[in-house]
Each structure stands twice: as C-alpha cells, then as structure tokens.
Amino acid sequence: MDGARILAEHLAMEFDVINDLGEIDRSSTGYLPRTEHQIAADKLFRFPNQSIRGWETALAAQQRMVKAIHTLIENDKSTGDIAIVSHGGVAALYLCYLKACPIDRGYEQPGTKGGNYYCFEAQSKLLVHGWQPIDP
C-alpha cells in the first residue's frame, strides 16, 4: 500500500486496492524471526503444492495473483500503462508464470536497497524485462 500510495501521489492519480494481489497468506504464523522466515520461505518455493507452517501454498498464491492480474487487465478501460504494486514474493510467483517456468525462489526480486519492478506486455503477457531497481 505504501508503494502504491507513493507512486499515485507522484503521478497525481488515484489507486485501487485489489485484495487478491496481496502477499502470501502467512496468518497462521504471523511474522517470524528472520532465520525462521527464510527457512519457511525456502520450503514454500521448493514445495509449491504444500502448505508450509499453515501458510497459503505458493501455487495457490500464484493462481490467485494470475487471476487478479488478468481480471484487472480485462476490465481496464484506460489507454495508458498499468502499474501493479505488490509484495516481492507474489510478484516473483507471477514472474515465474510469465516466464512459463516452475515456481522458484530464484525469481524473487533482488535484495537491493530499494524496491524493484519488472515489465510485461498486458495483452500478450510477454515479459519486456526482468527485475530492475526502482532507484538507479
């Protein structure tokens, strides 16, 4: 939400909240200490059909994300670009979908100082470029 708000304010535009673009549901554990979280996230991506510690499966999150993005594109009546601001975990799942590759944690956004983005063509769902830093 913070990223969307910053972008919308910069562009003097409104933004919509689409709940299905939200992060992987980890409500069963809440926030975990960093080491525990990394172990669970590794397993989540390694075993995408399995719930890790009660979390939403990576496959279910990917399917939710794909459906939400495709619905957004189909319903969009604007003539400009669409910016989708979401968490890096589910964005990585959508990137795997775009690349037609298995779910893999190697597609998460790079661990840089700020956020990252990638670009795809809305109608064809073809990847224009992979992760790029927002702040050069």
The first five atom37 places (N, CA, C, CB, O) and aatype in JSON, in Angstrom:
{
  "aatype": [12, 3, 7, 0, 1, 9, 10, 0, 6, 8, 10, 0, 12, 6, 13, 3, 19, 9, 2, 3, 10, 7, 6, 9, 3, 1, 15, 15, 16, 7, 18, 10, 14, 1, 16, 6, 8, 5, 9, 0, 0, 3, 11, 10, 13, 1, 13, 14, 2, 5, 15, 9, 1, 7, 17, 6, 16, 0, 10, 0, 0, 5, 5, 1, 12, 19, 11, 0, 9, 8, 16, 10, 9, 6, 2, 3, 11, 15, 16, 7, 3, 9, 0, 9, 19, 15, 8, 7, 7, 19, 0, 0, 10, 18, 10, 4, 18, 10, 11, 0, 4, 14, 9, 3, 1, 7, 18, 6, 5, 14, 7, 16, 11, 7, 7, 2, 18, 18, 4, 13, 6, 0, 5, 15, 11, 10, 10, 19, 8, 7, 17, 5, 14, 9, 3, 14],
  "atom_mask": [
    [1, 1, 1, 1, 1],
    [1, 1, 1, 1, 1],
    [1, 1, 1, 0, 1],
    [1, 1, 1, 1, 1],
    [1, 1, 1, 1, 1],
    [1, 1, 1, 1, 1],
    [1, 1, 1, 1, 1],
    [1, 1, 1, 1, 1],
    [1, 1, 1, 1, 1],
    [1, 1, 1, 1, 1],
    [1, 1, 1, 1, 1],
    [1, 1, 1, 1, 1],
    [1, 1, 1, 1, 1],
    [1, 1, 1, 1, 1],
    [1, 1, 1, 1, 1],
    [1, 1, 1, 1, 1],
    [1, 1, 1, 1, 1],
    [1, 1, 1, 1, 1],
    [1, 1, 1, 1, 1],
    [1, 1, 1, 1, 1],
    [1, 1, 1, 1, 1],
    [1, 1, 1, 0, 1],
    [1, 1, 1, 1, 1],
    [1, 1, 1, 1, 1],
    [1, 1, 1, 1, 1],
    [1, 1, 1, 1, 1],
    [1, 1, 1, 1, 1],
    [1, 1, 1, 1, 1],
    [1, 1, 1, 1, 1],
    [1, 1, 1, 0, 1],
    [1, 1, 1, 1, 1],
    [1, 1, 1, 1, 1],
    [1, 1, 1, 1, 1],
    [1, 1, 1, 1, 1],
    [1, 1, 1, 1, 1],
    [1, 1, 1, 1, 1],
    [1, 1, 1, 1, 1],
    [1, 1, 1, 1, 1],
    [1, 1, 1, 1, 1],
    [1, 1, 1, 1, 1],
    [1, 1, 1, 1, 1],
    [1, 1, 1, 1, 1],
    [1, 1, 1, 1, 1],
    [1, 1, 1, 1, 1],
    [1, 1, 1, 1, 1],
    [1, 1, 1, 1, 1],
    [1, 1, 1, 1, 1],
    [1, 1, 1, 1, 1],
    [1, 1, 1, 1, 1],
    [1, 1, 1, 1, 1],
    [1, 1, 1, 1, 1],
    [1, 1, 1, 1, 1],
    [1, 1, 1, 1, 1],
    [1, 1, 1, 0, 1],
    [1, 1, 1, 1, 1],
    [1, 1, 1, 1, 1],
    [1, 1, 1, 1, 1],
    [1, 1, 1, 1, 1],
    [1, 1, 1, 1, 1],
    [1, 1, 1, 1, 1],
    [1, 1, 1, 1, 1],
    [1, 1, 1, 1, 1],
    [1, 1, 1, 1, 1],
    [1, 1, 1, 1, 1],
    [1, 1, 1, 1, 1],
    [1, 1, 1, 1, 1],
    [1, 1, 1, 1, 1],
    [1, 1, 1, 1, 1],
    [1, 1, 1, 1, 1],
    [1, 1, 1, 1, 1],
    [1, 1, 1, 1, 1],
    [1, 1, 1, 1, 1],
    [1, 1, 1, 1, 1],
    [1, 1, 1, 1, 1],
    [1, 1, 1, 1, 1],
    [1, 1, 1, 1, 1],
    [1, 1, 1, 1, 1],
    [1, 1, 1, 1, 1],
    [1, 1, 1, 1, 1],
    [1, 1, 1, 0, 1],
    [1, 1, 1, 1, 1],
    [1, 1, 1, 1, 1],
    [1, 1, 1, 1, 1],
    [1, 1, 1, 1, 1],
    [1, 1, 1, 1, 1],
    [1, 1, 1, 1, 1],
    [1, 1, 1, 1, 1],
    [1, 1, 1, 0, 1],
    [1, 1, 1, 0, 1],
    [1, 1, 1, 1, 1],
    [1, 1, 1, 1, 1],
    [1, 1, 1, 1, 1],
    [1, 1, 1, 1, 1],
    [1, 1, 1, 1, 1],
    [1, 1, 1, 1, 1],
    [1, 1, 1, 1, 1],
    [1, 1, 1, 1, 1],
    [1, 1, 1, 1, 1],
    [1, 1, 1, 1, 1],
    [1, 1, 1, 1, 1],
    [1, 1, 1, 1, 1],
    [1, 1, 1, 1, 1],
    [1, 1, 1, 1, 1],
    [1, 1, 1, 1, 1],
    [1, 1, 1, 1, 1],
    [1, 1, 1, 0, 1],
    [1, 1, 1, 1, 1],
    [1, 1, 1, 1, 1],
    [1, 1, 1, 1, 1],
    [1, 1, 1, 1, 1],
    [1, 1, 1, 0, 1],
    [1, 1, 1, 1, 1],
    [1, 1, 1, 1, 1],
    [1, 1, 1, 0, 1],
    [1, 1, 1, 0, 1],
    [1, 1, 1, 1, 1],
    [1, 1, 1, 1, 1],
    [1, 1, 1, 1, 1],
    [1, 1, 1, 1, 1],
    [1, 1, 1, 1, 1],
    [1, 1, 1, 1, 1],
    [1, 1, 1, 1, 1],
    [1, 1, 1, 1, 1],
    [1, 1, 1, 1, 1],
    [1, 1, 1, 1, 1],
    [1, 1, 1, 1, 1],
    [1, 1, 1, 1, 1],
    [1, 1, 1, 1, 1],
    [1, 1, 1, 1, 1],
    [1, 1, 1, 0, 1],
    [1, 1, 1, 1, 1],
    [1, 1, 1, 1, 1],
    [1, 1, 1, 1, 1],
    [1, 1, 1, 1, 1],
    [1, 1, 1, 1, 1],
    [1, 1, 1, 1, 1]
  ],
  "atom_positions": [
    [[0.82, -1.19, 0.0], [0.0, 0.0, 0.0], [0.87, 1.26, 0.0], [-0.94, 0.0, 1.21], [0.57, 2.24, -0.67]],
    [[1.96, 1.2, 0.77], [2.83, 2.38, 0.82], [3.41, 2.68, -0.56], [3.97, 2.17, 1.83], [3.44, 3.83, -0.99]],
    [[3.88, 1.64, -1.25], [4.45, 1.83, -2.59], [3.43, 2.38, -3.56], [0.0, 0.0, 0.0], [3.74, 3.26, -4.36]],
    [[2.22, 1.86, -3.51], [1.16, 2.34, -4.4], [0.82, 3.8, -4.09], [-0.1, 1.46, -4.27], [0.6, 4.6, -5.0]],
    [[0.77, 4.12, -2.82], [0.45, 5.49, -2.41], [1.54, 6.46, -2.9], [0.3, 5.58, -0.87], [1.23, 7.54, -3.4]],
    [[2.8, 6.08, -2.76], [3.9, 6.94, -3.21], [3.82, 7.16, -4.71], [5.26, 6.32, -2.83], [3.95, 8.29, -5.18]],
    [[3.61, 6.09, -5.46], [3.52, 6.2, -6.92], [2.31, 7.04, -7.32], [3.44, 4.82, -7.56], [2.42, 7.9, -8.19]],
    [[1.17, 6.79, -6.71], [-0.05, 7.53, -7.05], [0.11, 9.02, -6.74], [-1.26, 6.96, -6.28], [-0.3, 9.87, -7.53]],
    [[0.7, 9.34, -5.61], [0.92, 10.75, -5.27], [1.87, 11.4, -6.26], [1.47, 10.89, -3.85], [1.64, 12.54, -6.67]],
    [[2.93, 10.71, -6.64], [3.9, 11.24, -7.6], [3.23, 11.53, -8.95], [5.06, 10.24, -7.79], [3.54, 12.52, -9.6]],
    [[2.31, 10.66, -9.35], [1.63, 10.81, -10.64], [0.32, 11.58, -10.53], [1.37, 9.45, -11.25], [-0.37, 11.76, -11.53]],
    [[-0.03, 12.04, -9.34], [-1.29, 12.74, -9.09], [-2.47, 11.91, -9.59], [-1.28, 14.13, -9.77], [-3.34, 12.4, -10.31]],
    [[-2.47, 10.65, -9.18], [-3.52, 9.72, -9.59], [-4.07, 9.01, -8.37], [-2.99, 8.7, -10.63], [-3.47, 9.03, -7.29]],
    [[-5.21, 8.38, -8.55], [-5.8, 7.52, -7.53], [-5.28, 6.1, -7.74], [-7.36, 7.57, -7.57], [-4.74, 5.78, -8.8]],
    [[-5.45, 5.26, -6.74], [-5.13, 3.84, -6.93], [-6.22, 3.01, -6.28], [-3.74, 3.49, -6.33], [-6.91, 3.45, -5.37]],
    [[-6.37, 1.8, -6.78], [-7.34, 0.86, -6.25], [-6.62, -0.23, -5.48], [-8.21, 0.26, -7.39], [-5.51, -0.62, -5.84]],
    [[-7.24, -0.72, -4.43], [-6.71, -1.84, -3.68], [-7.43, -3.1, -4.16], [-6.89, -1.63, -2.13], [-8.66, -3.17, -4.14]],
    [[-6.66, -4.07, -4.6], [-7.21, -5.35, -5.05], [-6.65, -6.4, -4.09], [-6.84, -5.66, -6.57], [-5.48, -6.77, -4.17]],
    [[-7.49, -6.88, -3.21], [-7.04, -7.78, -2.15], [-6.35, -9.02, -2.68], [-8.2, -8.18, -1.29], [-5.43, -9.54, -2.05]],
    [[-6.78, -9.52, -3.84], [-6.17, -10.74, -4.38], [-4.75, -10.53, -4.9], [-7.03, -11.28, -5.48], [-4.09, -11.49, -5.3]],
    [[-4.28, -9.29, -4.89], [-2.88, -9.03, -5.24], [-2.0, -9.02, -3.98], [-2.74, -7.69, -5.98], [-0.81, -8.7, -4.04]],
    [[-2.6, -9.37, -2.87], [-1.88, -9.34, -1.6], [-0.84, -10.44, -1.48], [0.0, 0.0, 0.0], [-0.78, -11.37, -2.28]],
    [[-0.04, -10.31, -0.47], [1.06, -11.23, -0.19], [0.55, -12.62, 0.14], [1.91, -10.7, 0.97], [-0.64, -12.82, 0.41]],
    [[1.45, -13.57, 0.11], [1.15, -14.94, 0.5], [0.59, -14.92, 1.93], [2.43, -15.86, 0.4], [1.16, -14.29, 2.82]],
    [[-0.52, -15.6, 2.13], [-1.16, -15.61, 3.44], [-0.31, -16.41, 4.43], [-2.59, -16.2, 3.36], [-0.17, -17.62, 4.33]],
    [[0.25, -15.67, 5.38], [1.07, -16.29, 6.42], [0.45, -16.08, 7.79], [2.5, -15.71, 6.4], [1.14, -16.1, 8.81]],
    [[-0.87, -15.88, 7.81], [-1.54, -15.54, 9.06], [-1.44, -16.65, 10.1], [-2.99, -15.23, 8.8], [-1.62, -16.39, 11.29]],
    [[-1.17, -17.87, 9.68], [-1.05, -18.97, 10.64], [0.14, -18.79, 11.58], [-0.91, -20.29, 9.89], [0.12, -19.29, 12.71]],
    [[1.15, -18.07, 11.13], [2.33, -17.86, 11.98], [2.56, -16.39, 12.33], [3.56, -18.4, 11.3], [3.25, -16.09, 13.31]],
    [[1.98, -15.48, 11.55], [2.33, -14.08, 11.73], [3.79, -13.89, 11.33], [0.0, 0.0, 0.0], [4.38, -14.74, 10.67]],
    [[4.37, -12.78, 11.74], [5.77, -12.53, 11.4], [6.66, -13.47, 12.2], [6.15, -11.06, 11.67], [6.47, -13.67, 13.4]],
    [[7.61, -14.03, 11.52], [8.58, -14.93, 12.15], [9.93, -14.24, 12.23], [8.7, -16.26, 11.36], [10.2, -13.32, 11.45]],
    [[10.77, -14.65, 13.16], [12.15, -14.14, 13.17], [12.78, -14.43, 11.8], [12.99, -14.79, 14.33], [12.43, -15.41, 11.15]],
    [[13.69, -13.57, 11.38], [14.26, -13.63, 10.03], [14.74, -15.04, 9.63], [15.43, -12.67, 9.94], [14.4, -15.51, 8.54]],
    [[15.49, -15.69, 10.48], [16.02, -17.02, 10.13], [14.9, -18.02, 9.91], [16.97, -17.52, 11.23], [14.92, -18.78, 8.94]],
    [[13.91, -18.02, 10.8], [12.77, -18.93, 10.65], [11.99, -18.62, 9.38], [11.84, -18.84, 11.88], [11.57, -19.52, 8.66]],
    [[11.8, -17.32, 9.12], [11.07, -16.91, 7.92], [11.79, -17.4, 6.67], [10.9, -15.37, 7.88], [11.15, -17.93, 5.75]],
    [[13.1, -17.23, 6.61], [13.86, -17.64, 5.43], [13.75, -19.15, 5.19], [15.32, -17.25, 5.58], [13.62, -19.58, 4.05]],
    [[13.79, -19.92, 6.24], [13.66, -21.38, 6.12], [12.28, -21.73, 5.58], [13.9, -22.07, 7.5], [12.15, -22.55, 4.67]],
    [[11.24, -21.11, 6.14], [9.88, -21.37, 5.69], [9.68, -20.92, 4.24], [8.87, -20.67, 6.61], [9.05, -21.62, 3.45]],
    [[10.21, -19.75, 3.89], [10.07, -19.25, 2.52], [10.8, -20.15, 1.53], [10.61, -17.81, 2.42], [10.3, -20.4, 0.43]],
    [[11.97, -20.63, 1.91], [12.69, -21.59, 1.04], [11.82, -22.81, 0.77], [14.03, -22.02, 1.7], [11.72, -23.26, -0.38]],
    [[11.21, -23.34, 1.81], [10.35, -24.53, 1.65], [9.12, -24.2, 0.83], [9.94, -25.09, 3.03], [8.68, -25.02, 0.02]],
    [[8.55, -23.02, 1.04], [7.36, -22.6, 0.3], [7.61, -22.65, -1.21], [6.93, -21.18, 0.72], [6.78, -23.16, -1.96]],
    [[8.75, -22.13, -1.63], [9.08, -22.12, -3.06], [9.53, -23.5, -3.55], [10.18, -21.09, -3.34], [9.28, -23.86, -4.7]],
    [[10.19, -24.26, -2.7], [10.69, -25.58, -3.1], [9.55, -26.59, -3.24], [11.71, -26.08, -2.09], [9.62, -27.5, -4.06]],
    [[8.51, -26.42, -2.42], [7.37, -27.33, -2.43], [6.09, -26.52, -2.65], [7.29, -28.14, -1.09], [5.29, -26.36, -1.73]],
    [[5.88, -26.0, -3.87], [4.79, -25.06, -4.13], [3.38, -25.6, -3.91], [4.89, -24.58, -5.51], [2.44, -24.82, -3.77]],
    [[3.22, -26.92, -3.88], [1.89, -27.51, -3.66], [1.61, -27.79, -2.19], [1.76, -28.8, -4.44], [0.52, -28.24, -1.84]],
    [[2.59, -27.52, -1.32], [2.44, -27.83, 0.09], [2.3, -26.57, 0.93], [3.63, -28.65, 0.58], [2.94, -25.55, 0.67]],
    [[1.45, -26.66, 1.95], [1.35, -25.57, 2.91], [2.49, -25.73, 3.9], [-0.05, -25.57, 3.63], [2.65, -26.77, 4.53]],
    [[3.27, -24.7, 4.03], [4.39, -24.7, 4.97], [3.95, -23.92, 6.21], [5.69, -24.06, 4.32], [3.64, -22.73, 6.14]],
    [[3.93, -24.6, 7.33], [3.54, -23.99, 8.62], [2.13, -23.39, 8.58], [4.55, -22.91, 9.02], [1.84, -22.44, 9.31]],
    [[1.28, -23.93, 7.71], [-0.09, -23.42, 7.61], [-0.24, -22.26, 6.64], [0.0, 0.0, 0.0], [-1.34, -21.72, 6.49]],
    [[0.84, -21.86, 5.99], [0.78, -20.76, 5.03], [0.01, -21.19, 3.77], [2.21, -20.29, 4.65], [-0.11, -22.38, 3.49]],
    [[-0.49, -20.22, 3.05], [-1.05, -20.45, 1.72], [0.04, -21.09, 0.87], [-1.58, -19.11, 1.07], [1.21, -20.73, 0.99]],
    [[-0.32, -22.03, 0.02], [0.7, -22.63, -0.84], [1.15, -21.63, -1.89], [0.16, -23.92, -1.51], [0.41, -20.72, -2.26]],
    [[2.37, -21.81, -2.37], [2.87, -20.92, -3.43], [2.03, -21.06, -4.68], [4.35, -21.24, -3.74], [1.79, -20.07, -5.37]],
    [[1.59, -22.26, -4.99], [0.77, -22.47, -6.18], [-0.57, -21.76, -6.05], [0.55, -23.96, -6.43], [-1.03, -21.13, -7.01]],
    [[-1.21, -21.84, -4.89], [-2.49, -21.14, -4.68], [-2.3, -19.63, -4.78], [-3.09, -21.52, -3.3], [-3.12, -18.94, -5.38]],
    [[-1.21, -19.11, -4.21], [-0.94, -17.67, -4.29], [-0.68, -17.26, -5.73], [0.27, -17.3, -3.4], [-1.15, -16.2, -6.17]],
    [[0.05, -18.09, -6.47], [0.31, -17.78, -7.88], [-0.99, -17.76, -8.67], [1.3, -18.81, -8.49], [-1.22, -16.84, -9.46]],
    [[-1.83, -18.75, -8.48], [-3.11, -18.81, -9.2], [-3.98, -17.61, -8.86], [-3.85, -20.11, -8.88], [-4.64, -17.05, -9.74]],
    [[-3.99, -17.22, -7.6], [-4.75, -16.04, -7.16], [-4.23, -14.78, -7.84], [-4.68, -15.89, -5.64], [-5.01, -13.95, -8.31]],
    [[-2.92, -14.65, -7.87], [-2.27, -13.49, -8.47], [-2.55, -13.44, -9.98], [-0.76, -13.52, -8.2], [-2.9, -12.38, -10.51]],
    [[-2.4, -14.55, -10.66], [-2.64, -14.61, -12.11], [-4.07, -14.2, -12.42], [-2.35, -16.03, -12.67], [-4.31, -13.38, -13.3]],
    [[-5.01, -14.76, -11.69], [-6.42, -14.43, -11.92], [-6.68, -12.94, -11.67], [-7.33, -15.28, -11.01], [-7.37, -12.29, -12.46]],
    [[-6.15, -12.41, -10.6], [-6.37, -10.99, -10.26], [-5.78, -10.07, -11.33], [-5.75, -10.66, -8.89], [-6.42, -9.1, -11.74]],
    [[-4.58, -10.38, -11.79], [-3.94, -9.53, -12.8], [-4.68, -9.63, -14.13], [-2.46, -9.93, -12.99], [-4.88, -8.62, -14.81]],
    [[-5.08, -10.82, -14.51], [-5.79, -10.98, -15.79], [-7.15, -10.3, -15.74], [-5.95, -12.47, -16.13], [-7.58, -9.7, -16.73]],
    [[-7.83, -10.37, -14.62], [-9.11, -9.67, -14.46], [-8.89, -8.16, -14.53], [-9.79, -10.05, -13.13], [-9.66, -7.45, -15.17]],
    [[-7.86, -7.68, -13.87], [-7.53, -6.26, -13.9], [-7.3, -5.79, -15.34], [-6.28, -5.97, -13.04], [-7.83, -4.76, -15.75]],
    [[-6.52, -6.54, -16.09], [-6.22, -6.17, -17.47], [-7.48, -6.2, -18.33], [-5.15, -7.12, -18.06], [-7.72, -5.29, -19.13]],
    [[-8.28, -7.25, -18.18], [-9.51, -7.37, -18.96], [-10.48, -6.24, -18.68], [-10.18, -8.69, -18.69], [-11.18, -5.8, -19.6]],
    [[-10.55, -5.77, -17.45], [-11.51, -4.74, -17.06], [-10.99, -3.32, -17.24], [-11.91, -4.94, -15.64], [-11.75, -2.36, -17.11]],
    [[-9.71, -3.18, -17.54], [-9.11, -1.85, -17.66], [-9.62, -1.14, -18.91], [-7.58, -1.95, -17.69], [-9.56, -1.68, -20.01]],
    [[-10.11, 0.06, -18.73], [-10.63, 0.86, -19.86], [-9.73, 2.05, -20.19], [-12.04, 1.36, -19.54], [-10.06, 2.85, -21.06]],
    [[-8.61, 2.16, -19.49], [-7.71, 3.29, -19.73], [-6.89, 3.05, -20.99], [-6.78, 3.5, -18.52], [-6.88, 1.96, -21.55]],
    [[-6.2, 4.09, -21.42], [-5.36, 3.98, -22.61], [-3.88, 3.94, -22.27], [-5.64, 5.14, -23.56], [-3.03, 3.79, -23.15]],
    [[-3.57, 4.07, -21.0], [-2.16, 4.11, -20.59], [-1.68, 2.81, -20.0], [0.0, 0.0, 0.0], [-2.35, 1.78, -20.08]],
    [[-0.52, 2.88, -19.41], [0.08, 1.72, -18.76], [-0.62, 1.46, -17.43], [1.6, 1.94, -18.54], [-1.29, 2.33, -16.87]],
    [[-0.45, 0.27, -16.94], [-0.98, -0.12, -15.64], [0.21, -0.42, -14.73], [-1.95, -1.36, -15.75], [1.11, -1.17, -15.12]],
    [[0.22, 0.16, -13.56], [1.24, -0.17, -12.56], [0.58, -1.05, -11.51], [1.86, 1.14, -11.91], [-0.44, -0.68, -10.92]],
    [[1.15, -2.2, -11.29], [0.66, -3.12, -10.27], [1.71, -3.14, -9.17], [0.39, -4.57, -10.86], [2.85, -3.55, -9.39]],
    [[1.33, -2.7, -8.0], [2.26, -2.64, -6.88], [1.87, -3.73, -5.89], [2.25, -1.21, -6.2], [0.75, -3.77, -5.4]],
    [[2.81, -4.61, -5.63], [2.53, -5.74, -4.76], [3.81, -6.13, -4.03], [1.96, -6.94, -5.56], [4.85, -5.48, -4.18]],
    [[3.73, -7.17, -3.25], [4.88, -7.66, -2.5], [5.77, -8.5, -3.4], [4.43, -8.48, -1.27], [5.29, -9.14, -4.33]],
    [[7.06, -8.49, -3.14], [8.02, -9.21, -3.97], [7.79, -10.71, -4.05], [0.0, 0.0, 0.0], [8.1, -11.32, -5.07]],
    [[7.26, -11.31, -2.99], [7.03, -12.76, -3.01], [6.01, -13.16, -4.06], [0.0, 0.0, 0.0], [6.27, -14.05, -4.87]],
    [[4.85, -12.52, -4.05], [3.83, -12.87, -5.05], [4.22, -12.34, -6.42], [2.46, -12.31, -4.65], [3.85, -12.94, -7.44]],
    [[4.95, -11.24, -6.47], [5.44, -10.75, -7.77], [6.38, -11.77, -8.4], [6.16, -9.38, -7.61], [6.38, -11.95, -9.62]],
    [[7.17, -12.43, -7.58], [8.06, -13.5, -8.09], [7.24, -14.65, -8.64], [8.99, -14.0, -6.97], [7.62, -15.25, -9.65]],
    [[6.13, -14.97, -8.0], [5.27, -16.04, -8.49], [4.68, -15.69, -9.85], [4.15, -16.33, -7.47], [4.57, -16.54, -10.73]],
    [[4.29, -14.42, -10.01], [3.75, -14.0, -11.31], [4.86, -13.98, -12.36], [3.08, -12.61, -11.19], [4.62, -14.31, -13.52]],
    [[6.05, -13.6, -11.96], [7.18, -13.62, -12.9], [7.44, -15.04, -13.38], [8.46, -13.04, -12.22], [7.72, -15.25, -14.57]],
    [[7.36, -16.01, -12.51], [7.51, -17.42, -12.93], [6.42, -17.79, -13.93], [7.44, -18.37, -11.7], [6.69, -18.5, -14.9]],
    [[5.22, -17.31, -13.7], [4.12, -17.55, -14.64], [4.47, -16.95, -16.01], [2.78, -16.96, -14.1], [4.34, -17.61, -17.04]],
    [[4.91, -15.69, -16.02], [5.26, -15.01, -17.28], [6.37, -15.74, -18.02], [5.67, -13.57, -17.01], [6.35, -15.83, -19.25]],
    [[7.33, -16.25, -17.28], [8.46, -16.95, -17.88], [8.15, -18.41, -18.19], [9.66, -16.87, -16.95], [8.98, -19.14, -18.74]],
    [[6.93, -18.84, -17.84], [6.49, -20.21, -18.06], [7.49, -21.21, -17.48], [6.29, -20.48, -19.56], [7.85, -22.21, -18.11]],
    [[7.92, -20.91, -16.26], [8.89, -21.78, -15.59], [8.32, -22.23, -14.25], [10.26, -21.06, -15.4], [7.39, -21.61, -13.74]],
    [[8.87, -23.27, -13.69], [8.4, -23.72, -12.37], [8.63, -22.63, -11.32], [9.12, -25.02, -11.95], [9.54, -21.8, -11.45]],
    [[7.8, -22.65, -10.28], [7.96, -21.72, -9.17], [9.34, -21.95, -8.56], [6.84, -21.91, -8.1], [9.72, -23.08, -8.25]],
    [[10.08, -20.86, -8.4], [11.46, -20.96, -7.93], [11.81, -19.66, -7.21], [12.45, -21.22, -9.12], [11.58, -18.57, -7.73]],
    [[12.36, -19.77, -6.04], [12.7, -18.59, -5.25], [13.78, -17.75, -5.92], [13.17, -19.01, -3.86], [13.96, -16.58, -5.58]],
    [[14.49, -18.32, -6.86], [15.5, -17.58, -7.6], [14.93, -16.43, -8.42], [0.0, 0.0, 0.0], [15.68, -15.59, -8.91]],
    [[13.61, -16.37, -8.56], [12.97, -15.29, -9.31], [12.46, -14.17, -8.41], [11.83, -15.83, -10.12], [11.81, -13.24, -8.88]],
    [[12.75, -14.24, -7.11], [12.38, -13.15, -6.21], [13.15, -11.89, -6.6], [12.66, -13.52, -4.74], [14.2, -11.96, -7.24]],
    [[12.62, -10.76, -6.19], [13.31, -9.52, -6.51], [14.68, -9.49, -5.83], [12.48, -8.3, -6.08], [14.85, -10.01, -4.73]],
    [[15.64, -8.89, -6.5], [16.99, -8.82, -5.91], [16.97, -8.06, -4.58], [17.97, -8.15, -6.89], [16.17, -7.15, -4.39]],
    [[17.83, -8.45, -3.69], [17.93, -7.79, -2.39], [18.75, -6.52, -2.47], [0.0, 0.0, 0.0], [19.89, -6.48, -2.02]],
    [[18.17, -5.49, -3.05], [18.88, -4.22, -3.18], [18.35, -3.25, -2.13], [18.72, -3.63, -4.6], [17.52, -3.62, -1.3]],
    [[18.83, -2.03, -2.16], [18.46, -1.04, -1.16], [16.99, -0.62, -1.24], [19.33, 0.18, -1.3], [16.4, -0.27, -0.22]],
    [[16.42, -0.66, -2.41], [15.03, -0.24, -2.56], [14.24, -1.31, -3.28], [0.0, 0.0, 0.0], [14.69, -2.44, -3.42]],
    [[13.07, -0.95, -3.71], [12.21, -1.88, -4.42], [12.67, -2.09, -5.85], [0.0, 0.0, 0.0], [13.57, -1.42, -6.34]],
    [[12.03, -3.04, -6.48], [12.34, -3.39, -7.86], [11.04, -3.55, -8.63], [13.19, -4.69, -7.93], [9.96, -3.63, -8.04]],
    [[11.16, -3.6, -9.94], [10.0, -3.79, -10.78], [10.4, -4.59, -12.01], [9.37, -2.44, -11.19], [11.58, -4.67, -12.35]],
    [[9.42, -5.18, -12.66], [9.63, -5.78, -13.97], [8.48, -5.33, -14.86], [9.73, -7.35, -13.89], [7.49, -4.78, -14.37]],
    [[8.6, -5.57, -16.11], [7.61, -5.06, -17.06], [7.18, -6.19, -18.0], [8.19, -3.87, -17.87], [8.0, -6.97, -18.48]],
    [[5.88, -6.25, -18.25], [5.35, -7.2, -19.23], [4.28, -6.52, -20.05], [4.79, -8.47, -18.52], [3.65, -5.56, -19.62]],
    [[4.07, -7.04, -21.25], [3.05, -6.5, -22.15], [1.72, -7.1, -21.73], [3.38, -6.83, -23.67], [1.58, -8.32, -21.64]],
    [[0.74, -6.24, -21.47], [-0.51, -6.67, -20.86], [-1.29, -7.69, -21.69], [-1.37, -5.49, -20.61], [-1.73, -8.7, -21.16]],
    [[-1.45, -7.43, -22.95], [-2.29, -8.33, -23.75], [-1.62, -9.67, -24.04], [-2.66, -7.65, -25.06], [-2.25, -10.72, -23.91]],
    [[-0.37, -9.64, -24.43], [0.33, -10.89, -24.79], [0.9, -11.62, -23.58], [1.44, -10.6, -25.78], [1.22, -12.8, -23.67]],
    [[1.04, -10.92, -22.46], [1.67, -11.45, -21.25], [3.13, -11.82, -21.49], [0.9, -12.67, -20.74], [3.68, -12.72, -20.85]],
    [[3.76, -11.11, -22.43], [5.18, -11.34, -22.71], [6.02, -10.42, -21.83], [5.5, -11.11, -24.21], [5.73, -9.23, -21.7]],
    [[7.05, -10.98, -21.24], [7.95, -10.23, -20.39], [8.78, -9.28, -21.24], [8.86, -11.17, -19.58], [9.43, -9.7, -22.2]],
    [[8.78, -8.0, -20.9], [9.59, -6.99, -21.59], [10.99, -6.99, -20.99], [8.94, -5.58, -21.5], [11.98, -7.0, -21.71]],
    [[11.05, -6.97, -19.65], [12.34, -7.09, -18.96], [12.11, -7.59, -17.55], [13.09, -5.74, -18.94], [11.03, -7.43, -16.97]],
    [[13.14, -8.21, -17.0], [13.08, -8.73, -15.64], [13.29, -7.63, -14.61], [0.0, 0.0, 0.0], [13.15, -6.45, -14.92]],
    [[13.61, -8.04, -13.4], [13.75, -7.1, -12.29], [14.75, -5.98, -12.6], [14.19, -7.85, -11.03], [15.86, -6.22, -13.08]],
    [[14.32, -4.77, -12.31], [15.16, -3.57, -12.41], [14.97, -2.8, -11.11], [14.78, -2.67, -13.69], [13.88, -2.82, -10.54]],
    [[16.01, -2.12, -10.63], [15.84, -1.33, -9.4], [15.0, -0.07, -9.67], [17.22, -0.94, -8.82], [15.14, 0.57, -10.71]],
    [[14.14, 0.27, -8.72], [13.37, 1.5, -8.85], [14.3, 2.7, -8.75], [12.27, 1.57, -7.79], [14.19, 3.66, -9.5]],
    [[15.21, 2.61, -7.78], [16.18, 3.7, -7.58], [17.5, 3.29, -8.24], [16.38, 4.01, -6.06], [18.19, 2.4, -7.75]],
    [[17.85, 3.96, -9.35], [19.11, 3.59, -10.03], [20.34, 3.86, -9.18], [19.24, 4.33, -11.34], [21.46, 3.6, -9.61]]
  ]
}
